[in-house]
Amino acid sequence: MASEPMNAIRMPIVAALALILGGCSLSPSTPCPSDRELIDRFSSQAALFTKLTADPENVELQSSLGIERVMKRSTTSKRMWFEVWFKDFPGPGGCMKGYAYCEEVPASLVESIDDNSNPGSAEIKEIYRKISENWYLFYQSDN
């Protein structure tokens, strides 16, 4: 019976540790979307994506397009990332995938992000796939 009070104390501590360790990851429970999924979404809602470049802070528009976060990537030219998926790594770093609007062609173009990345791994990489005029898919990973 003396162990019952100790178990009553241990259970909340174990539960708290599980929440803390699980909460350290900002990862969604969904897998990284494929290039095809993102391209199909872009194709079916291209007009809204164009509207988003004029008003990137429009939360309602972001939500309707499945955008989690918007990041301006350049001060000299218009380059924005529209994050759709993110996975946090233990410690510093993480990886993300989404749409990029770039007035200048990015340096690291690939034919397929899916074939050139390993979402969830601690690789260091920034790659783009062209989808339309100034629109690209992007994948970035850093540890």
C-alpha positions as CSV (number, residue, x, y, z in Angstrom):
1,M,0.0,0.0,0.0
2,A,2.9,2.3,0.6
3,S,3.7,2.1,-3.2
4,E,0.2,3.5,-4.1
5,P,1.1,7.1,-3.1
6,M,4.4,6.8,-5.0
7,N,2.5,5.5,-8.1
8,A,0.1,8.4,-7.7
9,I,3.1,10.8,-7.8
10,R,4.9,9.0,-10.6
11,M,2.0,8.8,-13.0
12,P,1.6,12.6,-13.3
13,I,5.3,13.0,-13.7
14,V,5.5,10.3,-16.4
15,A,2.5,11.9,-18.2
16,A,4.1,15.4,-17.9
17,L,7.4,14.1,-19.4
18,A,5.6,12.5,-22.2
19,L,3.8,15.7,-23.0
20,I,6.9,17.8,-22.8
21,L,8.9,15.4,-25.0
22,G,6.1,15.0,-27.4
23,G,5.4,18.8,-27.3
24,C,8.9,19.6,-28.3
25,S,8.2,18.6,-31.8
26,L,6.1,21.0,-33.8
27,S,5.6,18.4,-36.4
28,P,2.2,17.9,-37.8
29,S,0.8,14.4,-37.6
30,T,0.5,14.4,-41.3
31,P,3.2,13.1,-43.7
32,C,5.1,15.5,-45.9
33,P,2.9,16.2,-49.0
34,S,4.2,15.0,-52.3
35,D,5.1,17.2,-55.2
36,R,2.0,16.0,-57.1
37,E,-0.3,16.9,-54.2
38,L,1.1,20.5,-54.0
39,I,1.1,21.0,-57.7
40,D,-2.5,19.8,-58.0
41,R,-3.5,22.2,-55.2
42,F,-1.7,25.0,-56.9
43,S,-3.2,24.3,-60.3
44,S,-6.8,24.1,-59.0
45,Q,-6.4,27.4,-57.1
46,A,-3.8,29.4,-59.1
47,A,-5.9,32.6,-59.0
48,L,-5.9,32.6,-55.2
49,F,-2.1,32.0,-55.1
50,T,-1.7,35.0,-57.3
51,K,-3.9,37.0,-54.9
52,L,-1.7,35.8,-52.0
53,T,1.4,37.5,-53.5
54,A,-0.4,40.8,-53.3
55,D,-1.6,40.2,-49.7
56,P,0.7,37.6,-48.1
57,E,-0.5,38.5,-44.6
58,N,-4.2,37.6,-45.4
59,V,-4.8,34.8,-42.8
60,E,-8.1,33.8,-44.4
61,L,-6.5,33.3,-47.8
62,Q,-3.5,31.4,-46.2
63,S,-5.9,29.1,-44.4
64,S,-8.0,28.4,-47.6
65,L,-4.8,27.4,-49.4
66,G,-3.4,25.3,-46.6
67,I,-0.5,27.7,-45.8
68,E,0.8,27.4,-42.3
69,R,3.3,30.3,-42.3
70,V,4.6,33.0,-44.7
71,M,8.3,34.0,-44.7
72,K,9.9,36.8,-46.7
73,R,13.3,35.4,-47.9
74,S,14.8,38.5,-49.6
75,T,15.0,42.2,-49.1
76,T,16.3,43.0,-52.6
77,S,13.8,41.0,-54.7
78,K,10.4,39.5,-54.1
79,R,11.0,36.0,-52.7
80,M,8.5,34.5,-50.3
81,W,8.0,31.1,-48.9
82,F,4.5,29.8,-48.1
83,E,5.1,26.9,-45.8
84,V,2.6,24.0,-46.0
85,W,4.4,21.3,-44.0
86,F,7.0,21.5,-41.2
87,K,8.9,18.9,-39.1
88,D,10.9,20.0,-36.1
89,F,14.1,18.2,-35.2
90,P,15.3,17.6,-31.6
91,G,17.5,20.5,-30.8
92,P,17.9,23.2,-33.5
93,G,16.7,22.6,-37.0
94,G,13.9,21.2,-38.9
95,C,12.6,20.8,-42.5
96,M,9.7,22.3,-44.4
97,K,8.0,22.1,-47.7
98,G,5.7,24.4,-49.5
99,Y,5.4,27.1,-52.2
100,A,7.9,29.8,-53.1
101,Y,7.2,32.9,-55.1
102,C,10.5,34.1,-56.6
103,E,11.1,37.0,-59.0
104,E,14.6,35.7,-59.6
105,V,15.2,32.1,-60.5
106,P,16.5,30.1,-57.5
107,A,19.9,28.5,-57.8
108,S,19.1,25.0,-56.8
109,L,16.4,23.8,-59.2
110,V,15.5,20.1,-59.4
111,E,13.1,18.1,-61.5
112,S,11.5,16.5,-58.4
113,I,11.8,17.5,-54.8
114,D,10.4,14.0,-53.8
115,D,13.3,12.3,-55.5
116,N,15.9,14.7,-54.0
117,S,14.9,14.9,-50.4
118,N,14.3,12.8,-47.4
119,P,11.7,14.6,-45.3
120,G,12.3,14.1,-41.6
121,S,16.0,13.5,-42.0
122,A,18.7,15.9,-40.7
123,E,20.0,16.7,-44.2
124,I,21.1,20.2,-45.0
125,K,19.5,21.3,-48.2
126,E,17.4,24.0,-50.0
127,I,15.9,23.0,-53.3
128,Y,13.2,24.2,-55.6
129,R,11.0,22.8,-58.4
130,K,9.4,25.2,-60.9
131,I,5.7,24.9,-61.3
132,S,4.6,28.1,-63.0
133,E,6.2,31.4,-64.1
134,N,7.5,32.7,-60.7
135,W,6.1,29.9,-58.7
136,Y,8.1,27.0,-57.3
137,L,7.8,24.2,-54.8
138,F,10.5,24.5,-52.1
139,Y,12.0,22.1,-49.6
140,Q,14.4,23.3,-46.9
141,S,16.1,21.3,-44.2
142,D,18.7,22.4,-41.7
143,N,20.2,21.0,-38.6
